[in-house]
Amino acid sequence: MGKRWVYFFDFAGWLLFLVCSIVYTYGSWKGGDPIFLTGSLIFLVACISFMIPMIVNRRAYLG
């Protein structure tokens, strides 16, 4: 498998995690659970923090 496919699947996986974290955040906000909301917001920030280096250093990943 080439570098482009590996990058594509890595990025797609993190994008799906990001979508899930947004759904969890919305659900916890609608449910009124502050602990669940805090955890889902931390998960959202973590997903974004893992995606930033992939986006910024895309050329280094693709070689």
PDB file of N, H, CA, C and O in Angstrom:
ATOM      1  N   MET A   1       0.849  -1.167   0.000  1.00  0.00           N
ATOM      2  CA  MET A   1       0.000   0.000   0.000  1.00  0.00           C
ATOM      3  C   MET A   1       0.899   1.236   0.000  1.00  0.00           C
ATOM      4  O   MET A   1       1.842   1.328   0.786  1.00  0.00           O
ATOM      5  N   GLY A   2       0.599   2.176  -0.883  1.00  0.00           N
ATOM      6  H   GLY A   2      -0.167   2.101  -1.521  1.00  0.00           H
ATOM      7  CA  GLY A   2       1.415   3.369  -1.009  1.00  0.00           C
ATOM      8  C   GLY A   2       1.172   4.377   0.102  1.00  0.00           C
ATOM      9  O   GLY A   2       0.224   4.272   0.880  1.00  0.00           O
ATOM     10  N   LYS A   3       2.069   5.363   0.145  1.00  0.00           N
ATOM     11  H   LYS A   3       2.839   5.448  -0.487  1.00  0.00           H
ATOM     12  CA  LYS A   3       1.988   6.391   1.189  1.00  0.00           C
ATOM     13  C   LYS A   3       0.693   7.195   1.104  1.00  0.00           C
ATOM     14  O   LYS A   3       0.133   7.589   2.127  1.00  0.00           O
ATOM     15  N   ARG A   4       0.226   7.435  -0.111  1.00  0.00           N
ATOM     16  H   ARG A   4       0.681   7.115  -0.941  1.00  0.00           H
ATOM     17  CA  ARG A   4      -1.012   8.207  -0.270  1.00  0.00           C
ATOM     18  C   ARG A   4      -2.210   7.481   0.330  1.00  0.00           C
ATOM     19  O   ARG A   4      -3.061   8.102   0.968  1.00  0.00           O
ATOM     20  N   TRP A   5      -2.276   6.173   0.126  1.00  0.00           N
ATOM     21  H   TRP A   5      -1.585   5.669  -0.392  1.00  0.00           H
ATOM     22  CA  TRP A   5      -3.391   5.401   0.681  1.00  0.00           C
ATOM     23  C   TRP A   5      -3.312   5.337   2.200  1.00  0.00           C
ATOM     24  O   TRP A   5      -4.330   5.426   2.887  1.00  0.00           O
ATOM     25  N   VAL A   6      -2.111   5.183   2.715  1.00  0.00           N
ATOM     26  H   VAL A   6      -1.284   5.111   2.158  1.00  0.00           H
ATOM     27  CA  VAL A   6      -1.946   5.158   4.171  1.00  0.00           C
ATOM     28  C   VAL A   6      -2.379   6.495   4.758  1.00  0.00           C
ATOM     29  O   VAL A   6      -3.097   6.537   5.757  1.00  0.00           O
ATOM     30  N   TYR A   7      -1.942   7.587   4.137  1.00  0.00           N
ATOM     31  H   TYR A   7      -1.359   7.553   3.325  1.00  0.00           H
ATOM     32  CA  TYR A   7      -2.340   8.915   4.603  1.00  0.00           C
ATOM     33  C   TYR A   7      -3.855   9.088   4.505  1.00  0.00           C
ATOM     34  O   TYR A   7      -4.485   9.617   5.421  1.00  0.00           O
ATOM     35  N   PHE A   8      -4.435   8.642   3.392  1.00  0.00           N
ATOM     36  H   PHE A   8      -3.924   8.212   2.648  1.00  0.00           H
ATOM     37  CA  PHE A   8      -5.875   8.760   3.187  1.00  0.00           C
ATOM     38  C   PHE A   8      -6.650   8.041   4.284  1.00  0.00           C
ATOM     39  O   PHE A   8      -7.587   8.603   4.851  1.00  0.00           O
ATOM     40  N   PHE A   9      -6.267   6.803   4.587  1.00  0.00           N
ATOM     41  H   PHE A   9      -5.505   6.347   4.126  1.00  0.00           H
ATOM     42  CA  PHE A   9      -6.989   6.043   5.598  1.00  0.00           C
ATOM     43  C   PHE A   9      -6.749   6.592   7.008  1.00  0.00           C
ATOM     44  O   PHE A   9      -7.662   6.596   7.833  1.00  0.00           O
ATOM     45  N   ASP A  10      -5.542   7.047   7.284  1.00  0.00           N
ATOM     46  H   ASP A  10      -4.800   7.044   6.613  1.00  0.00           H
ATOM     47  CA  ASP A  10      -5.282   7.690   8.578  1.00  0.00           C
ATOM     48  C   ASP A  10      -6.143   8.941   8.746  1.00  0.00           C
ATOM     49  O   ASP A  10      -6.776   9.144   9.783  1.00  0.00           O
ATOM     50  N   PHE A  11      -6.153   9.768   7.711  1.00  0.00           N
ATOM     51  H   PHE A  11      -5.639   9.604   6.869  1.00  0.00           H
ATOM     52  CA  PHE A  11      -6.922  11.010   7.779  1.00  0.00           C
ATOM     53  C   PHE A  11      -8.420  10.723   7.847  1.00  0.00           C
ATOM     54  O   PHE A  11      -9.143  11.371   8.603  1.00  0.00           O
ATOM     55  N   ALA A  12      -8.884   9.760   7.065  1.00  0.00           N
ATOM     56  H   ALA A  12      -8.297   9.233   6.451  1.00  0.00           H
ATOM     57  CA  ALA A  12     -10.304   9.395   7.088  1.00  0.00           C
ATOM     58  C   ALA A  12     -10.707   8.870   8.465  1.00  0.00           C
ATOM     59  O   ALA A  12     -11.798   9.169   8.950  1.00  0.00           O
ATOM     60  N   GLY A  13      -9.836   8.096   9.085  1.00  0.00           N
ATOM     61  H   GLY A  13      -8.950   7.853   8.691  1.00  0.00           H
ATOM     62  CA  GLY A  13     -10.122   7.593  10.425  1.00  0.00           C
ATOM     63  C   GLY A  13     -10.258   8.712  11.434  1.00  0.00           C
ATOM     64  O   GLY A  13     -11.186   8.716  12.243  1.00  0.00           O
ATOM     65  N   TRP A  14      -9.332   9.667  11.391  1.00  0.00           N
ATOM     66  H   TRP A  14      -8.579   9.663  10.733  1.00  0.00           H
ATOM     67  CA  TRP A  14      -9.420  10.797  12.321  1.00  0.00           C
ATOM     68  C   TRP A  14     -10.626  11.665  12.015  1.00  0.00           C
ATOM     69  O   TRP A  14     -11.227  12.233  12.927  1.00  0.00           O
ATOM     70  N   LEU A  15     -10.989  11.776  10.744  1.00  0.00           N
ATOM     71  H   LEU A  15     -10.500  11.315  10.003  1.00  0.00           H
ATOM     72  CA  LEU A  15     -12.177  12.542  10.384  1.00  0.00           C
ATOM     73  C   LEU A  15     -13.439  11.882  10.944  1.00  0.00           C
ATOM     74  O   LEU A  15     -14.343  12.571  11.416  1.00  0.00           O
ATOM     75  N   LEU A  16     -13.498  10.562  10.894  1.00  0.00           N
ATOM     76  H   LEU A  16     -12.763  10.002  10.511  1.00  0.00           H
ATOM     77  CA  LEU A  16     -14.637   9.848  11.476  1.00  0.00           C
ATOM     78  C   LEU A  16     -14.675  10.008  12.998  1.00  0.00           C
ATOM     79  O   LEU A  16     -15.746  10.171  13.582  1.00  0.00           O
ATOM     80  N   PHE A  17     -13.511   9.963  13.631  1.00  0.00           N
ATOM     81  H   PHE A  17     -12.640   9.831  13.157  1.00  0.00           H
ATOM     82  CA  PHE A  17     -13.459  10.227  15.074  1.00  0.00           C
ATOM     83  C   PHE A  17     -13.969  11.636  15.378  1.00  0.00           C
ATOM     84  O   PHE A  17     -14.688  11.844  16.356  1.00  0.00           O
ATOM     85  N   LEU A  18     -13.596  12.593  14.543  1.00  0.00           N
ATOM     86  H   LEU A  18     -13.012  12.424  13.749  1.00  0.00           H
ATOM     87  CA  LEU A  18     -14.044  13.972  14.733  1.00  0.00           C
ATOM     88  C   LEU A  18     -15.564  14.072  14.625  1.00  0.00           C
ATOM     89  O   LEU A  18     -16.205  14.742  15.435  1.00  0.00           O
ATOM     90  N   VAL A  19     -16.132  13.412  13.633  1.00  0.00           N
ATOM     91  H   VAL A  19     -15.611  12.868  12.975  1.00  0.00           H
ATOM     92  CA  VAL A  19     -17.589  13.409  13.474  1.00  0.00           C
ATOM     93  C   VAL A  19     -18.252  12.782  14.699  1.00  0.00           C
ATOM     94  O   VAL A  19     -19.244  13.304  15.208  1.00  0.00           O
ATOM     95  N   CYS A  20     -17.703  11.665  15.168  1.00  0.00           N
ATOM     96  H   CYS A  20     -16.897  11.242  14.755  1.00  0.00           H
ATOM     97  CA  CYS A  20     -18.255  11.013  16.365  1.00  0.00           C
ATOM     98  C   CYS A  20     -18.193  11.933  17.576  1.00  0.00           C
ATOM     99  O   CYS A  20     -19.144  11.999  18.356  1.00  0.00           O
ATOM    100  N   SER A  21     -17.085  12.640  17.738  1.00  0.00           N
ATOM    101  H   SER A  21     -16.313  12.586  17.105  1.00  0.00           H
ATOM    102  CA  SER A  21     -16.966  13.524  18.897  1.00  0.00           C
ATOM    103  C   SER A  21     -17.970  14.668  18.826  1.00  0.00           C
ATOM    104  O   SER A  21     -18.477  15.115  19.855  1.00  0.00           O
ATOM    105  N   ILE A  22     -18.257  15.143  17.622  1.00  0.00           N
ATOM    106  H   ILE A  22     -17.845  14.780  16.786  1.00  0.00           H
ATOM    107  CA  ILE A  22     -19.272  16.193  17.472  1.00  0.00           C
ATOM    108  C   ILE A  22     -20.656  15.649  17.833  1.00  0.00           C
ATOM    109  O   ILE A  22     -21.439  16.323  18.500  1.00  0.00           O
ATOM    110  N   VAL A  23     -20.948  14.430  17.389  1.00  0.00           N
ATOM    111  H   VAL A  23     -20.311  13.881  16.847  1.00  0.00           H
ATOM    112  CA  VAL A  23     -22.235  13.811  17.723  1.00  0.00           C
ATOM    113  C   VAL A  23     -22.346  13.578  19.229  1.00  0.00           C
ATOM    114  O   VAL A  23     -23.393  13.840  19.820  1.00  0.00           O
ATOM    115  N   TYR A  24     -21.267  13.087  19.854  1.00  0.00           N
ATOM    116  H   TYR A  24     -20.416  12.874  19.373  1.00  0.00           H
ATOM    117  CA  TYR A  24     -21.277  12.878  21.306  1.00  0.00           C
ATOM    118  C   TYR A  24     -21.471  14.200  22.050  1.00  0.00           C
ATOM    119  O   TYR A  24     -22.211  14.262  23.032  1.00  0.00           O
ATOM    120  N   THR A  25     -20.813  15.243  21.584  1.00  0.00           N
ATOM    121  H   THR A  25     -20.213  15.193  20.786  1.00  0.00           H
ATOM    122  CA  THR A  25     -20.953  16.552  22.221  1.00  0.00           C
ATOM    123  C   THR A  25     -22.392  17.048  22.113  1.00  0.00           C
ATOM    124  O   THR A  25     -22.960  17.539  23.088  1.00  0.00           O
ATOM    125  N   TYR A  26     -22.966  16.919  20.944  1.00  0.00           N
ATOM    126  H   TYR A  26     -22.504  16.519  20.152  1.00  0.00           H
ATOM    127  CA  TYR A  26     -24.356  17.343  20.756  1.00  0.00           C
ATOM    128  C   TYR A  26     -25.302  16.529  21.641  1.00  0.00           C
ATOM    129  O   TYR A  26     -26.200  17.086  22.273  1.00  0.00           O
ATOM    130  N   GLY A  27     -25.101  15.230  21.685  1.00  0.00           N
ATOM    131  H   GLY A  27     -24.372  14.777  21.172  1.00  0.00           H
ATOM    132  CA  GLY A  27     -25.957  14.374  22.501  1.00  0.00           C
ATOM    133  C   GLY A  27     -25.863  14.680  23.980  1.00  0.00           C
ATOM    134  O   GLY A  27     -26.873  14.692  24.684  1.00  0.00           O
ATOM    135  N   SER A  28     -24.657  14.926  24.452  1.00  0.00           N
ATOM    136  H   SER A  28     -23.836  14.916  23.881  1.00  0.00           H
ATOM    137  CA  SER A  28     -24.495  15.241  25.876  1.00  0.00           C
ATOM    138  C   SER A  28     -25.039  16.625  26.204  1.00  0.00           C
ATOM    139  O   SER A  28     -25.552  16.852  27.300  1.00  0.00           O
ATOM    140  N   TRP A  29     -24.926  17.542  25.262  1.00  0.00           N
ATOM    141  H   TRP A  29     -24.509  17.357  24.372  1.00  0.00           H
ATOM    142  CA  TRP A  29     -25.486  18.875  25.467  1.00  0.00           C
ATOM    143  C   TRP A  29     -27.012  18.808  25.531  1.00  0.00           C
ATOM    144  O   TRP A  29     -27.630  19.421  26.401  1.00  0.00           O
ATOM    145  N   LYS A  30     -27.616  18.058  24.601  1.00  0.00           N
ATOM    146  H   LYS A  30     -27.114  17.560  23.894  1.00  0.00           H
ATOM    147  CA  LYS A  30     -29.072  17.907  24.597  1.00  0.00           C
ATOM    148  C   LYS A  30     -29.554  17.134  25.825  1.00  0.00           C
ATOM    149  O   LYS A  30     -30.639  17.403  26.341  1.00  0.00           O
ATOM    150  N   GLY A  31     -28.755  16.177  26.292  1.00  0.00           N
ATOM    151  H   GLY A  31     -27.873  15.958  25.873  1.00  0.00           H
ATOM    152  CA  GLY A  31     -29.126  15.382  27.451  1.00  0.00           C
ATOM    153  C   GLY A  31     -28.908  16.090  28.770  1.00  0.00           C
ATOM    154  O   GLY A  31     -29.458  15.684  29.794  1.00  0.00           O
ATOM    155  N   GLY A  32     -28.113  17.143  28.756  1.00  0.00           N
ATOM    156  H   GLY A  32     -27.666  17.473  27.924  1.00  0.00           H
ATOM    157  CA  GLY A  32     -27.871  17.918  29.967  1.00  0.00           C
ATOM    158  C   GLY A  32     -26.926  17.262  30.957  1.00  0.00           C
ATOM    159  O   GLY A  32     -26.999  17.525  32.157  1.00  0.00           O
ATOM    160  N   ASP A  33     -26.040  16.411  30.464  1.00  0.00           N
ATOM    161  H   ASP A  33     -25.980  16.197  29.489  1.00  0.00           H
ATOM    162  CA  ASP A  33     -25.091  15.713  31.344  1.00  0.00           C
ATOM    163  C   ASP A  33     -23.744  16.432  31.299  1.00  0.00           C
ATOM    164  O   ASP A  33     -23.026  16.312  30.306  1.00  0.00           O
ATOM    165  N   PRO A  34     -23.379  17.181  32.353  1.00  0.00           N
ATOM    166  CA  PRO A  34     -22.142  17.971  32.306  1.00  0.00           C
ATOM    167  C   PRO A  34     -20.874  17.120  32.270  1.00  0.00           C
ATOM    168  O   PRO A  34     -19.888  17.528  31.655  1.00  0.00           O
ATOM    169  N   ILE A  35     -20.871  15.966  32.903  1.00  0.00           N
ATOM    170  H   ILE A  35     -21.671  15.635  33.402  1.00  0.00           H
ATOM    171  CA  ILE A  35     -19.679  15.112  32.881  1.00  0.00           C
ATOM    172  C   ILE A  35     -19.471  14.543  31.482  1.00  0.00           C
ATOM    173  O   ILE A  35     -18.352  14.539  30.970  1.00  0.00           O
ATOM    174  N   PHE A  36     -20.539  14.068  30.871  1.00  0.00           N
ATOM    175  H   PHE A  36     -21.449  14.072  31.287  1.00  0.00           H
ATOM    176  CA  PHE A  36     -20.457  13.539  29.510  1.00  0.00           C
ATOM    177  C   PHE A  36     -20.075  14.646  28.529  1.00  0.00           C
ATOM    178  O   PHE A  36     -19.309  14.411  27.594  1.00  0.00           O
ATOM    179  N   LEU A  37     -20.605  15.848  28.738  1.00  0.00           N
ATOM    180  H   LEU A  37     -21.227  16.039  29.498  1.00  0.00           H
ATOM    181  CA  LEU A  37     -20.264  16.977  27.877  1.00  0.00           C
ATOM    182  C   LEU A  37     -18.785  17.316  27.993  1.00  0.00           C
ATOM    183  O   LEU A  37     -18.128  17.565  26.982  1.00  0.00           O
ATOM    184  N   THR A  38     -18.257  17.328  29.203  1.00  0.00           N
ATOM    185  H   THR A  38     -18.791  17.125  30.024  1.00  0.00           H
ATOM    186  CA  THR A  38     -16.833  17.606  29.406  1.00  0.00           C
ATOM    187  C   THR A  38     -15.969  16.558  28.714  1.00  0.00           C
ATOM    188  O   THR A  38     -15.000  16.898  28.036  1.00  0.00           O
ATOM    189  N   GLY A  39     -16.314  15.302  28.883  1.00  0.00           N
ATOM    190  H   GLY A  39     -17.101  15.026  29.434  1.00  0.00           H
ATOM    191  CA  GLY A  39     -15.553  14.229  28.244  1.00  0.00           C
ATOM    192  C   GLY A  39     -15.613  14.295  26.732  1.00  0.00           C
ATOM    193  O   GLY A  39     -14.607  14.068  26.061  1.00  0.00           O
ATOM    194  N   SER A  40     -16.779  14.603  26.187  1.00  0.00           N
ATOM    195  H   SER A  40     -17.597  14.788  26.733  1.00  0.00           H
ATOM    196  CA  SER A  40     -16.895  14.668  24.736  1.00  0.00           C
ATOM    197  C   SER A  40     -16.172  15.887  24.169  1.00  0.00           C
ATOM    198  O   SER A  40     -15.649  15.828  23.056  1.00  0.00           O
ATOM    199  N   LEU A  41     -16.133  16.987  24.915  1.00  0.00           N
ATOM    200  H   LEU A  41     -16.557  17.035  25.819  1.00  0.00           H
ATOM    201  CA  LEU A  41     -15.367  18.150  24.457  1.00  0.00           C
ATOM    202  C   LEU A  41     -13.865  17.869  24.487  1.00  0.00           C
ATOM    203  O   LEU A  41     -13.134  18.295  23.594  1.00  0.00           O
ATOM    204  N   ILE A  42     -13.410  17.158  25.507  1.00  0.00           N
ATOM    205  H   ILE A  42     -14.004  16.811  26.233  1.00  0.00           H
ATOM    206  CA  ILE A  42     -11.998  16.763  25.559  1.00  0.00           C
ATOM    207  C   ILE A  42     -11.670  15.846  24.385  1.00  0.00           C
ATOM    208  O   ILE A  42     -10.613  15.981  23.768  1.00  0.00           O
ATOM    209  N   PHE A  43     -12.569  14.914  24.074  1.00  0.00           N
ATOM    210  H   PHE A  43     -13.427  14.805  24.576  1.00  0.00           H
ATOM    211  CA  PHE A  43     -12.391  14.020  22.930  1.00  0.00           C
ATOM    212  C   PHE A  43     -12.340  14.816  21.627  1.00  0.00           C
ATOM    213  O   PHE A  43     -11.533  14.506  20.750  1.00  0.00           O
ATOM    214  N   LEU A  44     -13.184  15.830  21.486  1.00  0.00           N
ATOM    215  H   LEU A  44     -13.840  16.081  22.198  1.00  0.00           H
ATOM    216  CA  LEU A  44     -13.189  16.680  20.300  1.00  0.00           C
ATOM    217  C   LEU A  44     -11.860  17.412  20.145  1.00  0.00           C
ATOM    218  O   LEU A  44     -11.288  17.442  19.056  1.00  0.00           O
ATOM    219  N   VAL A  45     -11.373  17.999  21.227  1.00  0.00           N
ATOM    220  H   VAL A  45     -11.838  17.975  22.112  1.00  0.00           H
ATOM    221  CA  VAL A  45     -10.089  18.718  21.183  1.00  0.00           C
ATOM    222  C   VAL A  45      -8.942  17.756  20.864  1.00  0.00           C
ATOM    223  O   VAL A  45      -8.029  18.106  20.117  1.00  0.00           O
ATOM    224  N   ALA A  46      -8.988  16.556  21.426  1.00  0.00           N
ATOM    225  H   ALA A  46      -9.730  16.273  22.033  1.00  0.00           H
ATOM    226  CA  ALA A  46      -7.941  15.567  21.155  1.00  0.00           C
ATOM    227  C   ALA A  46      -7.936  15.164  19.683  1.00  0.00           C
ATOM    228  O   ALA A  46      -6.871  15.038  19.080  1.00  0.00           O
ATOM    229  N   CYS A  47      -9.104  14.964  19.107  1.00  0.00           N
ATOM    230  H   CYS A  47      -9.970  15.066  19.598  1.00  0.00           H
ATOM    231  CA  CYS A  47      -9.174  14.608  17.686  1.00  0.00           C
ATOM    232  C   CYS A  47      -8.591  15.717  16.815  1.00  0.00           C
ATOM    233  O   CYS A  47      -7.838  15.450  15.878  1.00  0.00           O
ATOM    234  N   ILE A  48      -8.940  16.949  17.127  1.00  0.00           N
ATOM    235  H   ILE A  48      -9.551  17.166  17.888  1.00  0.00           H
ATOM    236  CA  ILE A  48      -8.409  18.078  16.362  1.00  0.00           C
ATOM    237  C   ILE A  48      -6.900  18.172  16.530  1.00  0.00           C
ATOM    238  O   ILE A  48      -6.185  18.436  15.563  1.00  0.00           O
ATOM    239  N   SER A  49      -6.404  17.959  17.752  1.00  0.00           N
ATOM    240  H   SER A  49      -6.984  17.745  18.538  1.00  0.00           H
ATOM    241  CA  SER A  49      -4.960  18.067  17.982  1.00  0.00           C
ATOM    242  C   SER A  49      -4.187  16.968  17.256  1.00  0.00           C
ATOM    243  O   SER A  49      -3.034  17.183  16.882  1.00  0.00           O
ATOM    244  N   PHE A  50      -4.781  15.814  17.049  1.00  0.00           N
ATOM    245  H   PHE A  50      -5.718  15.639  17.352  1.00  0.00           H
ATOM    246  CA  PHE A  50      -4.116  14.771  16.275  1.00  0.00           C
ATOM    247  C   PHE A  50      -4.170  15.055  14.774  1.00  0.00           C
ATOM    248  O   PHE A  50      -3.291  14.616  14.032  1.00  0.00           O
ATOM    249  N   MET A  51      -5.187  15.780  14.323  1.00  0.00           N
ATOM    250  H   MET A  51      -5.901  16.137  14.926  1.00  0.00           H
ATOM    251  CA  MET A  51      -5.322  16.064  12.894  1.00  0.00           C
ATOM    252  C   MET A  51      -4.447  17.227  12.436  1.00  0.00           C
ATOM    253  O   MET A  51      -4.044  17.270  11.274  1.00  0.00           O
ATOM    254  N   ILE A  52      -4.150  18.161  13.320  1.00  0.00           N
ATOM    255  H   ILE A  52      -4.478  18.126  14.264  1.00  0.00           H
ATOM    256  CA  ILE A  52      -3.374  19.343  12.933  1.00  0.00           C
ATOM    257  C   ILE A  52      -2.012  18.970  12.341  1.00  0.00           C
ATOM    258  O   ILE A  52      -1.677  19.475  11.270  1.00  0.00           O
ATOM    259  N   PRO A  53      -1.206  18.107  12.985  1.00  0.00           N
ATOM    260  CA  PRO A  53       0.081  17.763  12.373  1.00  0.00           C
ATOM    261  C   PRO A  53      -0.065  17.055  11.029  1.00  0.00           C
ATOM    262  O   PRO A  53       0.780  17.218  10.149  1.00  0.00           O
ATOM    263  N   MET A  54      -1.118  16.278  10.865  1.00  0.00           N
ATOM    264  H   MET A  54      -1.805  16.146  11.580  1.00  0.00           H
ATOM    265  CA  MET A  54      -1.329  15.602   9.585  1.00  0.00           C
ATOM    266  C   MET A  54      -1.606  16.605   8.471  1.00  0.00           C
ATOM    267  O   MET A  54      -1.156  16.429   7.339  1.00  0.00           O
ATOM    268  N   ILE A  55      -2.348  17.656   8.800  1.00  0.00           N
ATOM    269  H   ILE A  55      -2.714  17.800   9.719  1.00  0.00           H
ATOM    270  CA  ILE A  55      -2.683  18.658   7.792  1.00  0.00           C
ATOM    271  C   ILE A  55      -1.487  19.561   7.512  1.00  0.00           C
ATOM    272  O   ILE A  55      -1.174  19.843   6.356  1.00  0.00           O
ATOM    273  N   VAL A  56      -0.823  20.011   8.567  1.00  0.00           N
ATOM    274  H   VAL A  56      -1.078  19.782   9.507  1.00  0.00           H
ATOM    275  CA  VAL A  56       0.298  20.941   8.408  1.00  0.00           C
ATOM    276  C   VAL A  56       1.482  20.266   7.710  1.00  0.00           C
ATOM    277  O   VAL A  56       2.123  20.872   6.851  1.00  0.00           O
ATOM    278  N   ASN A  57       1.769  19.027   8.072  1.00  0.00           N
ATOM    279  H   ASN A  57       1.247  18.535   8.770  1.00  0.00           H
ATOM    280  CA  ASN A  57       2.932  18.314   7.524  1.00  0.00           C
ATOM    281  C   ASN A  57       2.536  17.290   6.470  1.00  0.00           C
ATOM    282  O   ASN A  57       3.135  16.218   6.385  1.00  0.00           O
ATOM    283  N   ARG A  58       1.543  17.614   5.680  1.00  0.00           N
ATOM    284  H   ARG A  58       1.056  18.485   5.750  1.00  0.00           H
ATOM    285  CA  ARG A  58       1.046  16.660   4.683  1.00  0.00           C
ATOM    286  C   ARG A  58       2.140  16.214   3.717  1.00  0.00           C
ATOM    287  O   ARG A  58       2.232  15.031   3.389  1.00  0.00           O
ATOM    288  N   ARG A  59       2.948  17.130   3.273  1.00  0.00           N
ATOM    289  H   ARG A  59       2.873  18.091   3.540  1.00  0.00           H
ATOM    290  CA  ARG A  59       4.002  16.772   2.310  1.00  0.00           C
ATOM    291  C   ARG A  59       5.030  15.837   2.921  1.00  0.00           C
ATOM    292  O   ARG A  59       5.560  14.965   2.233  1.00  0.00           O
ATOM    293  N   ALA A  60       5.318  16.009   4.202  1.00  0.00           N
ATOM    294  H   ALA A  60       4.888  16.718   4.761  1.00  0.00           H
ATOM    295  CA  ALA A  60       6.270  15.119   4.871  1.00  0.00           C
ATOM    296  C   ALA A  60       5.695  13.713   4.984  1.00  0.00           C
ATOM    297  O   ALA A  60       6.427  12.731   4.855  1.00  0.00           O
ATOM    298  N   TYR A  61       4.397  13.609   5.222  1.00  0.00           N
ATOM    299  H   TYR A  61       3.802  14.406   5.327  1.00  0.00           H
ATOM    300  CA  TYR A  61       3.759  12.295   5.306  1.00  0.00           C
ATOM    301  C   TYR A  61       3.747  11.601   3.946  1.00  0.00           C
ATOM    302  O   TYR A  61       3.934  10.387   3.858  1.00  0.00           O
ATOM    303  N   LEU A  62       3.526  12.379   2.893  1.00  0.00           N
ATOM    304  H   LEU A  62       3.374  13.365   2.965  1.00  0.00           H
ATOM    305  CA  LEU A  62       3.408  11.789   1.559  1.00  0.00           C
ATOM    306  C   LEU A  62       4.751  11.605   0.875  1.00  0.00           C
ATOM    307  O   LEU A  62       4.846  10.922  -0.145  1.00  0.00           O
ATOM    308  N   GLY A  63       5.778  12.206   1.427  1.00  0.00           N
ATOM    309  H   GLY A  63       5.701  12.761   2.256  1.00  0.00           H
ATOM    310  CA  GLY A  63       7.130  12.010   0.965  1.00  0.00           C
ATOM    311  C   GLY A  63       7.434  12.579  -0.356  1.00  0.00           C
ATOM    312  O   GLY A  63       8.563  12.462  -0.833  1.00  0.00           O
TER     313      GLY A  63
END
